[in-house]
Amino acid sequence: MRTTATHIQRLPRQLPKLVLTLLVVAIGIGITSEANADTPSYAAVQAELVRPRDGLGNVLAKLRDGEPVRIGYLGGSITAANGWRVKTREWFAKEFPKSDVSEIHAAIGGTGSDLGVFRVERDALRHKPDLLFVEFAVNDGGAAPEQIWKAMEGIVRQTWAANPSTDICFVYTYRTGYENDLRKGFCPRAASSMEMLADHYGIPSINFAKQIVELEAAGKLVFQSAEPTGDGVIQFSKDGVHPLDAGHEIYAEIVADAIKQISKTAEPIDHEPKLETAFVEDHLQAAKMVPIAEDMLSPEWKQLAGDDTLSKRFGNRMGTLWEATEPGSKLTFRFRGSSAKLYDLLGPDGGQVIITVDGKRKPKAVPRFDSYCTYHRIATMHVASGLDPNEVHTVTVEVDAEQPDRQSVAFRLKDPEVELKAPKYQGTNIRVGQILVLGDIVP
């Protein structure tokens, strides 16, 4: 049970400050500056399969009326797979045959809400979704509640600022280890954090993981198995995280049942008034993704052509890709805000960079290579943080002459002595597409 003080902390969301003050005086409880009334306190949330809250009345009304509907899927690799995302879109189309139901694929494997909040506009909102599913409970598993609240609230507030008729639904997928909390009746930490935020904004949620754990407890499913189980027992996954087709089918069936349950009470609603009161004051609604401009780059940089292999693989997410291969090549930009990152690629031929912020050079070069770099993948490079948000800051990123140490990837290679000397693992290559800024770029 929450303490009285905890209840007092949540009251400002429902009561005017004057009433809160009188109430505090009346019951004789003092609130110190450390226990700020606007700061939520994390607590594990009881797990429920479906929490309808304010429902999905806007999108359901359009579906019933046979209007075109666009469904966005923002998440990680579980959503990026051709699984529950595709199956649920097909279910919506079958359930509402008069409506033209299309999909906005906005999922990227290995990414959490900390990147999602910067890319939600480019990858989802500009395509004007009527419904946005948000799936980050697995990839946010190691994040602190405060970090999750800031990023997830930024996603919510950006969505409704763009269109207050867009409905949002949080979904919580399963990974091994989550059963420990769920067997006790509680959501794991990431999902609990999201549930607290969902409660504040009236966002419906669907807890896939709860049913997966219940099926395992009933002997109908195994969480992880390298081979098919037989005897009618469902092989959920091979790795304990990414569902096989049978697992995705369960997820899709849960969504279908949840939509039917939510539809019983859902009414159209204007979400804009919900933006009047924030859940956390330092949310990331101001997070944005800004393309790299040519005038930020020294002459050595080149724009990768549209038919370049990396452009074809990553251009749909990263936009125009710029590449620098020569040491001394510089990217310089100015921004007013508190932090900035670069949306870039890690890869086997990745180099390293020297970062200078407001004339102060960081002591260590930052490698764009790690122990997974047998291939190229999307990443983010932290270049500036904790700055005065009201000041204009200058950032310079310079390609270093030295290659990063490649030994971290050696254990993945059959013959590292030979393979690490091959051209694949040589170079000081840096490739960037966007600036992720909490603030605004200054020309």
Secondary structure, DSSP 8 states (H G I E B T S, - for coil): ---HHHHHHHGGGTS-HHHHHHHHHHHT----STT-TTS------B--SEE-TTTTHHHHHHHHTT--EEEEEEESHHHHSSSHHHHHHHHHHHHSTTS-EEEEEEE-TT--HHHHHHHHHHHTGGG--SEEEEE-TTTTTTS-HHHHHHHHHHHHHHHHHH-TT-EEEEEE---TTTHHHHTTTB--HHHHHHHHHHHHHT--EEEHHHHHHHHHHTTSEES--SS---TT-EE-BSSSSSB-HHHHHHHHHHHHHHHHHHHTT------GGGGGS-SSTT--TTEEEEE--GGGB-TT-EE--TTSHHHHHHHHHH-S-EEE-STT-EEEEEEEEEEEEEEEEE-TTB-EEEEEETTEE-SS-EES--TTTTS-EEEEEEEE-S--TTSEEEEEEEE-SS----GGGGGGSSSHHHHTTSGGG---BEEEEEEEEEEEEE-
